[in-house]
Amino acid sequence: MPLYNYQCDGCGHHLEALQKISEPALVECPACNAQSLRKQVANAGFRLSGNGWYETDFKTGSKKNLAGEKAD
């Protein structure tokens, strides 16, 4: 489940909430009970770099090149 950041427009309180993607956004601030929570945009906790993931990245020995081998 993703971790979302929220900030209250009324009192400035910050919080993080672990929610399913399908759950509605939180609106009530737990600090001041106002209906003024706003979801913030946050950076992802990981970064994907390079050209991509390949079938051979996590394989060893004779299983390294399954896509390029022809059946005998």
N, CA, C and O atoms as CSV, one atom per row, in Angstrom:
chain,resi,resn,atom,element,x,y,z
A,1,MET,N,N,0.843,-1.184,0.000
A,1,MET,CA,C,0.000,0.000,0.000
A,1,MET,C,C,0.890,1.249,0.000
A,1,MET,O,O,1.923,1.280,0.668
A,2,PRO,N,N,0.490,2.253,-0.736
A,2,PRO,CA,C,1.271,3.484,-0.799
A,2,PRO,C,C,1.146,4.322,0.472
A,2,PRO,O,O,0.153,4.242,1.196
A,3,LEU,N,N,2.159,5.109,0.718
A,3,LEU,CA,C,2.197,6.040,1.829
A,3,LEU,C,C,1.951,7.430,1.265
A,3,LEU,O,O,2.681,7.881,0.383
A,4,TYR,N,N,0.921,8.116,1.772
A,4,TYR,CA,C,0.566,9.446,1.277
A,4,TYR,C,C,0.874,10.504,2.329
A,4,TYR,O,O,0.730,10.253,3.526
A,5,ASN,N,N,1.295,11.677,1.890
A,5,ASN,CA,C,1.543,12.817,2.767
A,5,ASN,C,C,0.350,13.759,2.690
A,5,ASN,O,O,-0.191,14.008,1.614
A,6,TYR,N,N,-0.051,14.278,3.847
A,6,TYR,CA,C,-1.148,15.235,3.926
A,6,TYR,C,C,-0.698,16.439,4.736
A,6,TYR,O,O,0.155,16.325,5.615
A,7,GLN,N,N,-1.287,17.612,4.428
A,7,GLN,CA,C,-1.066,18.811,5.220
A,7,GLN,C,C,-2.401,19.509,5.404
A,7,GLN,O,O,-3.211,19.589,4.481
A,8,CYS,N,N,-2.618,20.013,6.618
A,8,CYS,CA,C,-3.839,20.745,6.919
A,8,CYS,C,C,-3.665,22.199,6.509
A,8,CYS,O,O,-2.697,22.853,6.898
A,9,ASP,N,N,-4.608,22.699,5.723
A,9,ASP,CA,C,-4.570,24.109,5.318
A,9,ASP,C,C,-4.917,25.028,6.484
A,9,ASP,O,O,-4.534,26.198,6.490
A,10,GLY,N,N,-5.644,24.500,7.477
A,10,GLY,CA,C,-6.050,25.315,8.623
A,10,GLY,C,C,-4.953,25.527,9.640
A,10,GLY,O,O,-4.635,26.668,9.975
A,11,CYS,N,N,-4.356,24.433,10.148
A,11,CYS,CA,C,-3.366,24.555,11.221
A,11,CYS,C,C,-1.949,24.205,10.789
A,11,CYS,O,O,-1.013,24.409,11.562
A,12,GLY,N,N,-1.759,23.682,9.573
A,12,GLY,CA,C,-0.429,23.356,9.076
A,12,GLY,C,C,0.096,21.999,9.512
A,12,GLY,O,O,1.250,21.667,9.239
A,13,HIS,N,N,-0.728,21.211,10.183
A,13,HIS,CA,C,-0.320,19.879,10.664
A,13,HIS,C,C,0.037,18.972,9.485
A,13,HIS,O,O,-0.674,18.950,8.480
A,14,HIS,N,N,1.140,18.222,9.604
A,14,HIS,CA,C,1.573,17.259,8.586
A,14,HIS,C,C,1.317,15.858,9.101
A,14,HIS,O,O,1.470,15.598,10.295
A,15,LEU,N,N,0.924,14.942,8.208
A,15,LEU,CA,C,0.800,13.545,8.585
A,15,LEU,C,C,1.023,12.658,7.377
A,15,LEU,O,O,0.896,13.087,6.230
A,16,GLU,N,N,1.362,11.407,7.666
A,16,GLU,CA,C,1.503,10.387,6.626
A,16,GLU,C,C,0.443,9.337,6.869
A,16,GLU,O,O,0.153,9.000,8.017
A,17,ALA,N,N,-0.140,8.813,5.800
A,17,ALA,CA,C,-1.178,7.808,5.925
A,17,ALA,C,C,-0.911,6.669,4.949
A,17,ALA,O,O,-0.657,6.893,3.765
A,18,LEU,N,N,-0.972,5.454,5.460
A,18,LEU,CA,C,-0.821,4.254,4.640
A,18,LEU,C,C,-2.214,3.880,4.156
A,18,LEU,O,O,-3.058,3.464,4.950
A,19,GLN,N,N,-2.460,4.029,2.848
A,19,GLN,CA,C,-3.794,3.819,2.294
A,19,GLN,C,C,-3.733,3.018,1.014
A,19,GLN,O,O,-2.732,3.030,0.298
A,20,LYS,N,N,-4.827,2.319,0.735
A,20,LYS,CA,C,-4.976,1.675,-0.562
A,20,LYS,C,C,-5.193,2.769,-1.608
A,20,LYS,O,O,-5.676,3.857,-1.295
A,21,ILE,N,N,-4.833,2.466,-2.840
A,21,ILE,CA,C,-5.028,3.431,-3.923
A,21,ILE,C,C,-6.514,3.725,-4.123
A,21,ILE,O,O,-6.881,4.844,-4.481
A,22,SER,N,N,-7.360,2.737,-3.897
A,22,SER,CA,C,-8.793,2.886,-4.115
A,22,SER,C,C,-9.501,3.647,-2.990
A,22,SER,O,O,-10.660,4.027,-3.156
A,23,GLU,N,N,-8.845,3.878,-1.857
A,23,GLU,CA,C,-9.466,4.601,-0.744
A,23,GLU,C,C,-9.569,6.082,-1.056
A,23,GLU,O,O,-8.693,6.639,-1.719
A,24,PRO,N,N,-10.632,6.728,-0.586
A,24,PRO,CA,C,-10.744,8.177,-0.798
A,24,PRO,C,C,-9.709,8.925,0.037
A,24,PRO,O,O,-9.243,8.429,1.062
A,25,ALA,N,N,-9.361,10.116,-0.414
A,25,ALA,CA,C,-8.386,10.943,0.302
A,25,ALA,C,C,-8.958,11.366,1.655
A,25,ALA,O,O,-10.164,11.570,1.799
A,26,LEU,N,N,-8.073,11.493,2.640
A,26,LEU,CA,C,-8.496,11.965,3.954
A,26,LEU,C,C,-8.831,13.448,3.878
A,26,LEU,O,O,-8.216,14.182,3.104
A,27,VAL,N,N,-9.800,13.898,4.674
A,27,VAL,CA,C,-10.168,15.313,4.662
A,27,VAL,C,C,-10.155,15.924,6.053
A,27,VAL,O,O,-9.990,17.138,6.177
A,28,GLU,N,N,-10.325,15.126,7.109
A,28,GLU,CA,C,-10.391,15.673,8.463
A,28,GLU,C,C,-9.022,15.638,9.133
A,28,GLU,O,O,-8.377,14.591,9.198
A,29,CYS,N,N,-8.590,16.791,9.627
A,29,CYS,CA,C,-7.303,16.916,10.303
A,29,CYS,C,C,-7.423,16.347,11.722
A,29,CYS,O,O,-8.332,16.726,12.461
A,30,PRO,N,N,-6.515,15.438,12.111
A,30,PRO,CA,C,-6.588,14.885,13.468
A,30,PRO,C,C,-6.164,15.887,14.548
A,30,PRO,O,O,-6.474,15.685,15.722
A,31,ALA,N,N,-5.464,16.958,14.175
A,31,ALA,CA,C,-4.992,17.945,15.148
A,31,ALA,C,C,-6.063,18.981,15.492
A,31,ALA,O,O,-6.274,19.292,16.664
A,32,CYS,N,N,-6.742,19.517,14.463
A,32,CYS,CA,C,-7.718,20.593,14.718
A,32,CYS,C,C,-9.145,20.213,14.343
A,32,CYS,O,O,-10.061,21.015,14.526
A,33,ASN,N,N,-9.349,19.011,13.823
A,33,ASN,CA,C,-10.665,18.483,13.419
A,33,ASN,C,C,-11.331,19.280,12.301
A,33,ASN,O,O,-12.533,19.132,12.080
A,34,ALA,N,N,-10.591,20.108,11.603
A,34,ALA,CA,C,-11.132,20.850,10.461
A,34,ALA,C,C,-11.152,19.943,9.233
A,34,ALA,O,O,-10.376,18.991,9.149
A,35,GLN,N,N,-12.021,20.232,8.299
A,35,GLN,CA,C,-12.139,19.474,7.051
A,35,GLN,C,C,-11.234,20.105,5.993
A,35,GLN,O,O,-11.699,20.468,4.912
A,36,SER,N,N,-9.944,20.236,6.303
A,36,SER,CA,C,-9.060,20.970,5.395
A,36,SER,C,C,-7.744,20.252,5.113
A,36,SER,O,O,-6.733,20.909,4.864
A,37,LEU,N,N,-7.733,18.909,5.145
A,37,LEU,CA,C,-6.523,18.179,4.769
A,37,LEU,C,C,-6.366,18.198,3.258
A,37,LEU,O,O,-7.342,18.095,2.515
A,38,ARG,N,N,-5.115,18.331,2.814
A,38,ARG,CA,C,-4.816,18.336,1.388
A,38,ARG,C,C,-3.697,17.335,1.141
A,38,ARG,O,O,-2.676,17.351,1.829
A,39,LYS,N,N,-3.896,16.465,0.155
A,39,LYS,CA,C,-2.871,15.485,-0.210
A,39,LYS,C,C,-1.724,16.205,-0.906
A,39,LYS,O,O,-1.945,17.040,-1.783
A,40,GLN,N,N,-0.490,15.874,-0.507
A,40,GLN,CA,C,0.680,16.503,-1.092
A,40,GLN,C,C,1.352,15.559,-2.084
A,40,GLN,O,O,1.252,14.338,-1.965
A,41,VAL,N,N,2.028,16.136,-3.052
A,41,VAL,CA,C,2.807,15.366,-4.001
A,41,VAL,C,C,4.137,15.038,-3.334
A,41,VAL,O,O,4.789,15.924,-2.781
A,42,ALA,N,N,4.542,13.774,-3.382
A,42,ALA,CA,C,5.795,13.367,-2.738
A,42,ALA,C,C,6.630,12.558,-3.719
A,42,ALA,O,O,6.103,11.970,-4.664
A,43,ASN,N,N,7.930,12.534,-3.485
A,43,ASN,CA,C,8.835,11.726,-4.303
A,43,ASN,C,C,8.660,10.255,-3.971
A,43,ASN,O,O,8.306,9.898,-2.847
A,44,ALA,N,N,8.907,9.425,-4.936
A,44,ALA,CA,C,8.856,7.979,-4.706
A,44,ALA,C,C,10.011,7.562,-3.813
A,44,ALA,O,O,11.041,8.235,-3.763
A,45,GLY,N,N,9.839,6.446,-3.107
A,45,GLY,CA,C,10.875,5.963,-2.212
A,45,GLY,C,C,11.974,5.199,-2.917
A,45,GLY,O,O,12.902,4.723,-2.263
A,46,PHE,N,N,11.900,5.068,-4.226
A,46,PHE,CA,C,12.924,4.372,-4.989
A,46,PHE,C,C,13.053,5.016,-6.355
A,46,PHE,O,O,12.182,5.776,-6.778
A,47,ARG,N,N,14.135,4.710,-7.037
A,47,ARG,CA,C,14.359,5.265,-8.364
A,47,ARG,C,C,14.766,4.144,-9.302
A,47,ARG,O,O,15.642,3.342,-8.980
A,48,LEU,N,N,14.136,4.091,-10.449
A,48,LEU,CA,C,14.507,3.125,-11.478
A,48,LEU,C,C,15.423,3.843,-12.455
A,48,LEU,O,O,15.082,4.909,-12.968
A,49,SER,N,N,16.582,3.259,-12.711
A,49,SER,CA,C,17.497,3.885,-13.655
A,49,SER,C,C,18.060,2.826,-14.585
A,49,SER,O,O,17.957,1.630,-14.311
A,50,GLY,N,N,18.639,3.255,-15.657
A,50,GLY,CA,C,19.196,2.320,-16.626
A,50,GLY,C,C,18.237,2.094,-17.779
A,50,GLY,O,O,17.268,2.833,-17.959
A,51,ASN,N,N,18.524,1.064,-18.554
A,51,ASN,CA,C,17.727,0.777,-19.745
A,51,ASN,C,C,16.510,-0.083,-19.463
A,51,ASN,O,O,15.647,-0.216,-20.330
A,52,GLY,N,N,16.413,-0.665,-18.287
A,52,GLY,CA,C,15.264,-1.498,-17.967
A,52,GLY,C,C,15.681,-2.778,-17.293
A,52,GLY,O,O,16.864,-3.009,-17.046
A,53,TRP,N,N,14.710,-3.604,-16.998
A,53,TRP,CA,C,14.978,-4.896,-16.376
A,53,TRP,C,C,14.887,-5.957,-17.461
A,53,TRP,O,O,14.056,-5.875,-18.366
A,54,TYR,N,N,15.734,-6.927,-17.355
A,54,TYR,CA,C,15.795,-7.960,-18.368
A,54,TYR,C,C,15.598,-9.321,-17.738
A,54,TYR,O,O,15.766,-9.497,-16.531
A,55,GLU,N,N,15.244,-10.268,-18.563
A,55,GLU,CA,C,15.030,-11.640,-18.130
A,55,GLU,C,C,16.279,-12.217,-17.476
A,55,GLU,O,O,16.182,-13.060,-16.583
A,56,THR,N,N,17.437,-11.774,-17.910
A,56,THR,CA,C,18.697,-12.353,-17.436
A,56,THR,C,C,19.260,-11.689,-16.182
A,56,THR,O,O,20.274,-12.152,-15.661
A,57,ASP,N,N,18.651,-10.644,-15.690
A,57,ASP,CA,C,19.222,-9.899,-14.573
A,57,ASP,C,C,19.411,-10.720,-13.310
A,57,ASP,O,O,20.396,-10.518,-12.601
A,58,PHE,N,N,18.512,-11.633,-13.005
A,58,PHE,CA,C,18.582,-12.364,-11.745
A,58,PHE,C,C,18.731,-13.861,-11.948
A,58,PHE,O,O,18.345,-14.642,-11.079
A,59,LYS,N,N,19.278,-14.270,-13.069
A,59,LYS,CA,C,19.439,-15.691,-13.360
A,59,LYS,C,C,20.912,-16.053,-13.403
A,59,LYS,O,O,21.760,-15.220,-13.725
A,60,THR,N,N,21.206,-17.297,-13.076
A,60,THR,CA,C,22.598,-17.748,-13.067
A,60,THR,C,C,22.744,-19.023,-13.881
A,60,THR,O,O,21.754,-19.689,-14.188
A,61,GLY,N,N,23.950,-19.354,-14.221
A,61,GLY,CA,C,24.261,-20.617,-14.880
A,61,GLY,C,C,23.616,-20.770,-16.241
A,61,GLY,O,O,23.621,-19.843,-17.050
A,62,SER,N,N,23.057,-21.955,-16.493
A,62,SER,CA,C,22.507,-22.273,-17.810
A,62,SER,C,C,21.173,-21.580,-18.087
A,62,SER,O,O,20.694,-21.632,-19.220
A,63,LYS,N,N,20.569,-20.949,-17.115
A,63,LYS,CA,C,19.284,-20.267,-17.301
A,63,LYS,C,C,19.449,-18.810,-17.728
A,63,LYS,O,O,18.456,-18.088,-17.826
A,64,LYS,N,N,20.676,-18.362,-17.982
A,64,LYS,CA,C,20.943,-16.954,-18.278
A,64,LYS,C,C,20.282,-16.432,-19.550
A,64,LYS,O,O,19.803,-15.298,-19.554
A,65,ASN,N,N,20.238,-17.203,-20.616
A,65,ASN,CA,C,19.767,-16.680,-21.891
A,65,ASN,C,C,18.599,-17.515,-22.420
A,65,ASN,O,O,18.731,-18.211,-23.426
A,66,LEU,N,N,17.462,-17.440,-21.736
A,66,LEU,CA,C,16.305,-18.237,-22.154
A,66,LEU,C,C,15.681,-17.719,-23.443
A,66,LEU,O,O,15.223,-18.518,-24.260
A,67,ALA,N,N,15.650,-16.430,-23.646
A,67,ALA,CA,C,14.998,-15.853,-24.824
A,67,ALA,C,C,15.795,-16.123,-26.098
A,67,ALA,O,O,15.203,-16.276,-27.166
A,68,GLY,N,N,17.109,-16.184,-26.009
A,68,GLY,CA,C,17.944,-16.339,-27.186
A,68,GLY,C,C,18.206,-17.778,-27.580
A,68,GLY,O,O,18.717,-18.033,-28.671
A,69,GLU,N,N,17.867,-18.729,-26.715
A,69,GLU,CA,C,18.137,-20.139,-27.020
A,69,GLU,C,C,17.032,-20.736,-27.876
A,69,GLU,O,O,15.858,-20.406,-27.710
A,70,LYS,N,N,17.408,-21.601,-28.777
A,70,LYS,CA,C,16.454,-22.316,-29.618
A,70,LYS,C,C,16.263,-23.717,-29.068
A,70,LYS,O,O,17.215,-24.341,-28.596
A,71,ALA,N,N,15.042,-24.210,-29.127
A,71,ALA,CA,C,14.780,-25.592,-28.666
A,71,ALA,C,C,15.379,-26.570,-29.634
A,71,ALA,O,O,15.311,-26.370,-30.847
A,72,ASP,N,N,15.977,-27.644,-29.110
A,72,ASP,CA,C,16.561,-28.662,-29.969
A,72,ASP,C,C,15.533,-29.661,-30.447
A,72,ASP,O,O,15.868,-30.588,-31.184
